[in-house]
Amino acid sequence: MCGRDNIVKTSSEHRSGVRGPLSHDVNSRAVLGCLHTGIGETHLNNLLCTLNIPSLNPVTFKCREREIGHKVEQVAKTSCKNAMEEEKNAAIKTGTKADAQGCINIPCSYDMGWQKRGKGHNSSTGHAAVMGLTNGKVMDYTTKTKSCRVCTNGKKSGKEAKQHDCRLNHTASSKAMEPMAAVHLFTDSLKSNVKLSVYIGDEDSTTAAHIREKVPYPVEKWTDVVHAKRSLTTRLYNLSQRGKFLNSSTLSQKVINYLVKCFSYSISQNKGNPSALQKSLKSIVPHSFGNHENCHESWCGAKKDLINYKHSDLPYGKDLYGEDLRKALERIFDEYCTDIVVAKLSPGANSQRNEAINSVIGSKNPKIRFYGASESNDFRVAYGISQVNVGHQYISQTLESMNIKPDIHCLSHIEKMNHKASQNKLRKSSIDFKRRRAQLHKQKLKLDGNKQA
């Protein structure tokens, strides 16, 4: 025996700072995987102890999280800039010319998400994003945070808070996050010589008012069709529960679904034609009550065979009846038939791409846990943005930015996940899938209706 100790390292190492010891690659990989899958230090150590592997110190976890988080934020910001350029180039190819300020006008969809269940009006954190309509990628995003644990502890102890990466940037109410974030994003687009001249969003009048008053260029608002359908459904359900109509048809779930379906079909069939859409919307209630005078032959079967015609989805195929019910329904639908509302509905646009990204961010930053008192919340939002814009290869890009080789198993799984995502997108956009989804939805509604009866 030579009497000397041979140190065998269990992992290769990389430089993570200006000075100090090198960091183990396996620790950085583990933390990257945690944030990618939406878990934290406690969950990682629970897994490691089950596998009989030494646990990771919480301080080490936080150091590696900060190292990786900043790299992921760089990937996210770079991908957003690239997405903005793609949208700008696509607009130029379609004939859009720069205005007097040298800016290109492009449409977008905008929405806000909160890291708390419910409406989010008491959430301490939130994120907002503007997404392109051509490529469906995030062109820019921002986060709003109302708390910082380091600053709070400093105030409690009466001492000045130590130097740290403070992410506290919002002191108003949680409800004010959405309009303030919108103004910030729409104004910041000027730095890229882009004007977000049209945006698709929900019916938040406060956000629309802030954009109209504070953004230094005119912005047109298009209504999100999905939110409009949801709003109509809610109003019809409220009417069925609160309204009392004597000698009238029952405003059942089946009737409500029929009226909402007619509303949806009217928008999709008259996309880009406000006058035809307005006429179609005005004929929904009369058509349901057997008055087909203003119906169009392209969709009304009664125009072809009035005697034998039956409604496809109304109870027993019969017309609705009752003067009180008809007037109540007309009052609701008349609000959607005004010139202003029809002009916003006629493009037939939606902001479901924003809802999808909120779902991805929710998988990285679950609403059942709170990460908003440190940089962790912003890091997890950047993870979601990167995955939407770049795909799963953002993992390999992050590792390479830290001088860590992704290796064969990592690259193989990334390729597999990207292929799976692309196949799912093709499958879910096919007509057969949508027909089957509608069929299953109809069966579910029928089953629920039978149980209610």
C-alpha positions as CSV (number, residue, x, y, z in Angstrom):
1,M,0.0,0.0,0.0
2,C,1.4,3.4,-0.9
3,G,-0.5,5.2,1.9
4,R,-1.9,7.9,-0.4
5,D,-5.6,8.8,-0.8
6,N,-7.0,8.8,-4.3
7,I,-9.9,11.1,-4.7
8,V,-12.4,9.8,-7.2
9,K,-15.0,12.4,-8.3
10,T,-18.5,11.1,-8.9
11,S,-19.2,13.8,-11.6
12,S,-17.3,16.1,-13.9
13,E,-17.1,19.7,-12.8
14,H,-17.6,23.2,-14.2
15,R,-16.8,26.8,-13.2
16,S,-20.0,28.6,-12.0
17,G,-18.4,31.8,-10.6
18,V,-15.4,34.0,-10.8
19,R,-13.7,32.2,-7.8
20,G,-14.3,29.4,-5.4
21,P,-14.5,25.6,-5.9
22,L,-15.8,24.1,-9.1
23,S,-19.5,22.9,-9.2
24,H,-20.5,19.4,-9.9
25,D,-22.3,18.9,-13.1
26,V,-24.7,16.3,-11.6
27,N,-26.0,18.9,-9.1
28,S,-26.7,21.4,-11.8
29,R,-28.4,18.7,-13.9
30,A,-30.5,17.7,-10.9
31,V,-31.7,21.2,-10.2
32,L,-32.4,21.8,-13.9
33,G,-34.5,18.7,-14.0
34,C,-36.4,19.8,-10.9
35,L,-37.5,23.1,-12.3
36,H,-38.2,21.5,-15.7
37,T,-40.6,19.0,-14.0
38,G,-42.1,21.6,-11.6
39,I,-40.7,20.3,-8.3
40,G,-38.4,21.6,-5.7
41,E,-35.6,20.7,-3.2
42,T,-37.9,18.7,-0.9
43,H,-39.3,16.6,-3.7
44,L,-35.8,15.9,-5.1
45,N,-34.5,14.8,-1.8
46,N,-37.5,12.5,-1.2
47,L,-36.7,10.8,-4.5
48,L,-33.0,10.5,-3.7
49,C,-33.6,9.0,-0.2
50,T,-35.9,6.4,-1.8
51,L,-33.1,5.5,-4.2
52,N,-30.7,5.4,-1.3
53,I,-28.6,8.2,-2.8
54,P,-27.2,11.1,-0.6
55,S,-29.5,14.1,-0.5
56,L,-28.7,17.6,-1.8
57,N,-28.1,20.4,0.6
58,P,-30.8,23.1,0.4
59,V,-28.1,25.8,0.1
60,T,-26.4,23.9,-2.8
61,F,-29.8,23.6,-4.5
62,K,-30.5,27.3,-4.2
63,C,-27.0,28.2,-5.6
64,R,-27.5,25.9,-8.5
65,E,-31.0,27.2,-9.1
66,R,-29.7,30.7,-9.3
67,E,-26.9,29.7,-11.7
68,I,-29.3,27.9,-14.0
69,G,-32.2,30.3,-13.7
70,H,-30.3,33.2,-15.1
71,K,-29.1,31.1,-18.1
72,V,-32.7,30.0,-18.8
73,E,-33.9,33.6,-18.6
74,Q,-31.3,34.4,-21.3
75,V,-32.6,31.6,-23.5
76,A,-36.2,32.8,-23.0
77,K,-35.4,36.4,-23.8
78,T,-33.4,35.4,-26.9
79,S,-36.2,33.2,-28.1
80,C,-38.7,36.1,-27.6
81,K,-36.5,38.4,-29.7
82,N,-36.3,35.8,-32.5
83,A,-40.1,35.3,-32.4
84,M,-40.6,39.0,-32.7
85,E,-38.4,39.1,-35.7
86,E,-40.2,36.2,-37.3
87,E,-43.6,37.9,-36.9
88,K,-42.2,41.2,-38.2
89,N,-40.7,39.4,-41.3
90,A,-44.0,37.6,-41.9
91,A,-45.9,40.9,-41.8
92,I,-43.5,42.4,-44.3
93,K,-43.9,39.4,-46.7
94,T,-47.7,39.9,-46.6
95,G,-47.3,43.5,-47.7
96,T,-47.2,45.4,-44.4
97,K,-45.1,48.5,-44.7
98,A,-43.3,50.5,-42.0
99,D,-45.0,53.7,-40.8
100,A,-43.5,57.1,-40.4
101,Q,-41.6,56.0,-37.2
102,G,-40.2,53.0,-39.1
103,C,-42.4,50.5,-37.1
104,I,-44.2,47.5,-38.4
105,N,-47.8,46.9,-37.3
106,I,-48.5,43.3,-36.3
107,P,-51.4,41.6,-34.4
108,C,-51.0,39.7,-31.3
109,S,-52.9,37.9,-28.5
110,Y,-52.5,39.0,-24.9
111,D,-53.4,37.4,-21.5
112,M,-52.3,37.3,-17.9
113,G,-51.8,34.3,-15.7
114,W,-51.6,34.1,-11.9
115,Q,-49.8,31.6,-9.7
116,K,-52.9,31.1,-7.6
117,R,-56.1,29.1,-8.0
118,G,-59.3,31.0,-8.8
119,K,-59.5,34.5,-10.3
120,G,-56.0,35.4,-9.1
121,H,-57.1,38.7,-7.7
122,N,-55.3,38.0,-4.4
123,S,-52.2,36.4,-5.9
124,S,-48.8,37.7,-5.0
125,T,-47.3,36.8,-8.4
126,G,-48.4,36.9,-12.1
127,H,-47.1,36.7,-15.6
128,A,-48.2,38.2,-18.9
129,A,-47.3,37.5,-22.5
130,V,-47.9,38.8,-26.0
131,M,-47.9,36.0,-28.6
132,G,-47.7,36.2,-32.4
133,L,-50.7,35.0,-34.5
134,T,-48.4,33.6,-37.3
135,N,-46.0,31.4,-35.4
136,G,-47.8,31.1,-32.1
137,K,-44.7,32.0,-30.1
138,V,-44.1,34.4,-27.3
139,M,-42.8,37.7,-28.5
140,D,-42.4,39.2,-25.1
141,Y,-43.3,38.5,-21.5
142,T,-43.1,40.0,-18.1
143,T,-43.7,39.0,-14.5
144,K,-45.3,40.9,-11.6
145,T,-44.2,40.1,-8.0
146,K,-45.6,41.7,-4.8
147,S,-43.3,40.0,-2.2
148,C,-39.6,39.4,-1.5
149,R,-38.5,37.3,1.5
150,V,-35.1,39.0,1.9
151,C,-36.7,42.5,2.0
152,T,-39.4,41.3,4.4
153,N,-36.9,39.7,6.8
154,G,-34.8,42.8,6.7
155,K,-37.8,45.0,7.8
156,K,-38.7,42.5,10.5
157,S,-35.2,42.6,12.0
158,G,-34.8,46.3,11.6
159,K,-31.7,45.9,9.6
160,E,-30.9,46.8,6.0
161,A,-31.6,43.9,3.7
162,K,-28.4,42.2,2.3
163,Q,-27.6,42.7,-1.4
164,H,-29.7,40.3,-3.4
165,D,-31.5,39.8,-6.7
166,C,-34.8,41.5,-5.7
167,R,-37.7,40.7,-8.0
168,L,-40.4,42.8,-6.2
169,N,-41.8,45.1,-8.9
170,H,-45.5,45.6,-8.0
171,T,-47.1,47.4,-5.1
172,A,-50.7,47.9,-6.4
173,S,-53.5,45.3,-6.2
174,S,-53.3,42.0,-7.9
175,K,-56.1,42.9,-10.2
176,A,-54.0,45.9,-11.4
177,M,-51.2,43.5,-12.6
178,E,-52.9,42.7,-15.9
179,P,-53.4,46.3,-17.2
180,M,-50.0,47.5,-16.0
181,A,-48.3,44.5,-17.6
182,A,-50.1,45.2,-20.9
183,V,-49.0,48.8,-21.0
184,H,-45.4,47.7,-20.3
185,L,-45.3,45.1,-23.0
186,F,-47.1,47.2,-25.7
187,T,-44.8,50.1,-25.0
188,D,-41.7,48.0,-25.0
189,S,-42.4,46.6,-28.4
190,L,-41.4,50.0,-29.9
191,K,-37.8,49.1,-29.0
192,S,-38.0,46.4,-31.6
193,N,-39.6,48.8,-34.2
194,V,-42.9,47.0,-33.8
195,K,-46.4,48.3,-32.9
196,L,-48.8,45.7,-31.6
197,S,-51.7,47.5,-33.4
198,V,-54.2,44.7,-32.8
199,Y,-54.6,42.5,-29.8
200,I,-56.9,39.6,-29.0
201,G,-58.0,39.3,-25.4
202,D,-60.8,38.7,-22.9
203,E,-63.4,41.3,-22.1
204,D,-61.4,43.1,-19.4
205,S,-62.4,46.7,-19.8
206,T,-59.8,47.9,-17.4
207,T,-56.9,46.5,-19.5
208,A,-58.5,47.9,-22.7
209,A,-58.8,51.3,-21.1
210,H,-55.2,51.4,-19.9
211,I,-53.9,50.4,-23.4
212,R,-56.1,53.0,-25.0
213,E,-54.9,55.8,-22.6
214,K,-51.3,55.0,-21.9
215,V,-49.8,53.2,-24.9
216,P,-48.3,55.8,-27.3
217,Y,-50.0,54.4,-30.4
218,P,-53.5,53.3,-31.3
219,V,-54.4,49.7,-30.6
220,E,-57.5,47.9,-31.9
221,K,-59.2,45.2,-29.7
222,W,-60.6,42.0,-31.1
223,T,-62.8,39.8,-28.9
224,D,-61.7,36.3,-28.0
225,V,-64.4,34.1,-29.3
226,V,-63.8,31.4,-26.6
227,H,-64.3,34.0,-23.9
228,A,-67.4,35.3,-25.6
229,K,-68.9,31.8,-25.7
230,R,-68.0,31.3,-22.1
231,S,-69.6,34.6,-21.1
232,L,-72.8,33.8,-23.1
233,T,-73.0,30.4,-21.4
234,T,-72.7,31.9,-18.0
235,R,-75.4,34.5,-18.7
236,L,-77.8,31.8,-20.0
237,Y,-77.2,29.6,-16.9
238,N,-77.9,32.5,-14.6
239,L,-81.1,33.2,-16.6
240,S,-82.2,29.6,-16.2
241,Q,-81.6,29.7,-12.4
242,R,-83.0,33.1,-11.6
243,G,-85.7,33.6,-14.3
244,K,-89.2,32.3,-14.0
245,F,-91.1,31.9,-17.3
246,L,-94.7,30.9,-17.2
247,N,-96.1,28.9,-20.1
248,S,-92.7,28.6,-21.6
249,S,-90.1,26.0,-22.6
250,T,-87.6,25.0,-19.9
251,L,-84.2,26.7,-20.4
252,S,-82.4,23.4,-19.8
253,Q,-78.8,22.5,-20.3
254,K,-79.6,21.1,-23.7
255,V,-81.3,24.3,-24.8
256,I,-78.4,26.4,-23.5
257,N,-75.8,24.2,-25.4
258,Y,-77.9,24.6,-28.6
259,L,-78.0,28.4,-28.3
260,V,-74.3,28.6,-27.6
261,K,-73.6,26.2,-30.6
262,C,-75.6,28.4,-32.9
263,F,-73.6,31.4,-31.6
264,S,-70.3,29.7,-32.3
265,Y,-71.4,28.5,-35.8
266,S,-72.6,32.0,-36.7
267,I,-69.1,33.4,-35.9
268,S,-67.2,30.7,-37.7
269,Q,-69.4,30.8,-40.8
270,N,-69.3,34.6,-41.2
271,K,-65.7,35.3,-40.3
272,G,-64.6,38.6,-41.6
273,N,-68.1,39.7,-42.6
274,P,-69.6,41.9,-39.9
275,S,-72.9,42.6,-41.6
276,A,-73.6,38.9,-42.3
277,L,-72.6,38.0,-38.8
278,Q,-74.9,40.6,-37.3
279,K,-77.8,39.2,-39.4
280,S,-77.0,35.7,-38.4
281,L,-76.8,36.5,-34.7
282,K,-80.1,38.3,-34.8
283,S,-81.8,35.2,-36.3
284,I,-80.7,32.7,-33.6
285,V,-83.5,33.3,-31.2
286,P,-86.3,33.6,-33.8
287,H,-85.0,30.4,-35.5
288,S,-85.2,28.6,-32.1
289,F,-88.8,29.7,-31.7
290,G,-89.9,28.6,-35.2
291,N,-89.6,32.0,-37.0
292,H,-87.5,31.4,-40.1
293,E,-88.2,34.6,-42.0
294,N,-84.6,36.0,-41.6
295,C,-82.8,32.6,-41.7
296,H,-80.4,31.8,-44.5
297,E,-80.8,28.8,-46.7
298,S,-77.2,27.7,-46.3
299,W,-77.8,26.7,-42.6
300,C,-81.6,26.6,-42.0
301,G,-83.2,23.3,-42.9
302,A,-86.7,24.9,-42.5
303,K,-86.1,26.9,-45.7
304,K,-86.0,23.7,-47.7
305,D,-88.7,21.7,-45.9
306,L,-90.7,23.6,-43.3
307,I,-93.3,20.9,-42.7
308,N,-90.8,18.1,-41.8
309,Y,-88.1,20.2,-40.3
310,K,-86.9,19.3,-36.8
311,H,-84.2,21.0,-34.7
312,S,-81.2,18.7,-34.4
313,D,-80.3,19.5,-30.7
314,L,-83.4,21.0,-29.1
315,P,-85.6,18.7,-26.9
316,Y,-87.6,16.3,-29.2
317,G,-86.6,18.5,-32.2
318,K,-89.5,20.9,-31.4
319,D,-89.5,24.8,-31.4
320,L,-89.1,26.7,-28.2
321,Y,-92.2,28.5,-26.9
322,G,-93.1,31.2,-24.4
323,E,-93.2,35.0,-24.9
324,D,-91.4,35.7,-21.6
325,L,-88.5,33.3,-22.5
326,R,-88.2,34.7,-26.0
327,K,-87.9,38.3,-24.8
328,A,-85.4,37.4,-22.1
329,L,-83.2,35.6,-24.7
330,E,-83.5,38.4,-27.2
331,R,-82.3,40.9,-24.5
332,I,-79.1,38.8,-24.0
333,F,-78.4,38.2,-27.7
334,D,-79.1,41.8,-28.7
335,E,-76.1,42.9,-26.7
336,Y,-73.9,40.7,-29.0
337,C,-75.6,42.2,-32.1
338,T,-74.5,45.8,-31.7
339,D,-72.2,47.3,-34.3
340,I,-69.3,47.6,-31.9
341,V,-69.5,44.1,-30.5
342,V,-70.0,42.5,-34.0
343,A,-66.9,44.3,-35.3
344,K,-64.8,42.8,-32.5
345,L,-66.3,39.3,-33.0
346,S,-66.1,39.2,-36.8
347,P,-62.4,38.3,-37.1
348,G,-63.2,35.1,-35.2
349,A,-59.9,35.2,-33.3
350,N,-59.0,33.6,-30.0
351,S,-56.3,33.8,-27.4
352,Q,-56.1,30.1,-26.6
353,R,-52.4,30.1,-27.4
354,N,-52.1,32.2,-24.2
355,E,-54.2,29.7,-22.2
356,A,-51.9,27.0,-23.5
357,I,-48.7,28.8,-22.3
358,N,-50.4,29.4,-18.9
359,S,-50.8,25.6,-18.7
360,V,-47.1,25.0,-19.5
361,I,-46.0,27.6,-17.0
362,G,-48.3,26.0,-14.4
363,S,-46.5,22.7,-14.9
364,K,-43.2,24.4,-14.0
365,N,-44.7,26.6,-11.3
366,P,-47.6,24.7,-9.7
367,K,-50.4,26.8,-8.1
368,I,-50.4,24.5,-5.0
369,R,-46.9,25.8,-4.0
370,F,-45.6,29.3,-3.6
371,Y,-42.3,30.3,-5.2
372,G,-42.9,34.0,-5.4
373,A,-40.8,35.2,-2.5
374,S,-37.5,34.7,-4.4
375,E,-36.2,34.6,-8.0
376,S,-37.6,31.0,-8.3
377,N,-40.9,32.3,-9.6
378,D,-39.4,34.2,-12.5
379,F,-37.0,31.3,-13.3
380,R,-39.9,28.9,-13.6
381,V,-41.9,31.3,-15.8
382,A,-38.8,31.5,-18.1
383,Y,-38.7,27.7,-18.2
384,G,-42.2,27.7,-19.6
385,I,-41.6,30.5,-22.1
386,S,-38.4,28.7,-23.3
387,Q,-40.3,25.4,-23.8
388,V,-43.0,27.0,-25.8
389,N,-40.7,29.0,-28.1
390,V,-37.7,26.6,-28.4
391,G,-39.1,23.2,-27.5
392,H,-37.5,20.7,-25.1
393,Q,-34.1,21.5,-26.6
394,Y,-33.9,24.5,-24.3
395,I,-32.6,22.0,-21.8
396,S,-29.5,21.2,-23.9
397,Q,-29.1,24.9,-24.8
398,T,-29.0,25.7,-21.1
399,L,-26.5,23.0,-20.3
400,E,-24.2,24.1,-23.1
401,S,-24.3,27.7,-21.9
402,M,-22.8,26.4,-18.6
403,N,-20.2,24.3,-20.4
404,I,-21.9,21.1,-19.6
405,K,-22.2,18.5,-22.3
406,P,-25.8,17.3,-22.7
407,D,-24.7,13.7,-23.6
408,I,-26.5,11.0,-25.6
409,H,-29.4,10.1,-23.2
410,C,-30.4,13.7,-22.7
411,L,-30.4,14.5,-26.4
412,S,-32.2,11.3,-27.2
413,H,-35.1,12.1,-24.8
414,I,-35.3,15.7,-26.0
415,E,-35.7,14.5,-29.6
416,K,-38.3,12.0,-28.5
417,M,-40.3,14.7,-26.6
418,N,-40.2,17.2,-29.4
419,H,-41.4,14.5,-31.8
420,K,-44.2,13.6,-29.5
421,A,-45.3,17.2,-29.2
422,S,-45.3,17.7,-32.9
423,Q,-47.3,14.5,-33.5
424,N,-49.8,15.5,-30.8
425,K,-50.2,18.9,-32.5
426,L,-50.9,17.3,-35.8
427,R,-53.3,14.8,-34.3
428,K,-55.3,17.4,-32.4
429,S,-55.6,19.7,-35.3
430,S,-57.1,17.0,-37.6
431,I,-60.8,17.0,-38.5
432,D,-61.3,13.4,-37.3
433,F,-60.0,14.3,-33.8
434,K,-62.2,17.4,-33.6
435,R,-65.3,15.4,-34.7
436,R,-64.6,12.7,-32.2
437,R,-64.1,15.3,-29.5
438,A,-67.4,16.9,-30.3
439,Q,-69.1,13.5,-30.3
440,L,-67.7,12.6,-26.9
441,H,-68.7,16.1,-25.6
442,K,-72.2,15.6,-26.9
443,Q,-72.5,12.1,-25.3
444,K,-71.3,13.5,-22.0
445,L,-73.9,16.3,-22.0
446,K,-76.6,13.8,-22.8
447,L,-75.5,11.6,-19.9
448,D,-75.4,14.6,-17.6
449,G,-78.9,15.7,-18.8
450,N,-80.3,12.2,-18.1
451,K,-78.9,12.2,-14.6
452,Q,-80.4,15.7,-13.9
453,A,-83.7,14.4,-15.2
